[in-house]
């Protein structure tokens, strides 16, 4: 499984996910959008509060690109109000995790295929 992470160096996947290949992006939304089609991730972990372009817009752009449209999108964010969660779903996220992130929650999502 190929993972793509935008915004930081969080722990992703514990003992339950030994076959993960992780690619990290640290320079924000545009770099993520530039690299994701080349990398063709299975799962994208994405913050909502990104500088320049929010994660909702990044998610919509990933959904509109055939190279990334099938990727599972998981929001990792400090924005946890019900309205934020609804916006995530509308933008195409499959899951919405609020910081601080419990690594077991990530393991559970990856183990179930992020439904």
Secondary structure, 3 states (H helix, E strand, C coil): CEEEEECCCCCCCCCCCCCCEEEEECCCHHHHHHHHHHHCCCEEEECCCCCCCCHHHHHHHHHHCCCCCCCEEEEEECCCCHHHHHHHHHHCCCEEEECCCCHHHHHHHHHCCCC
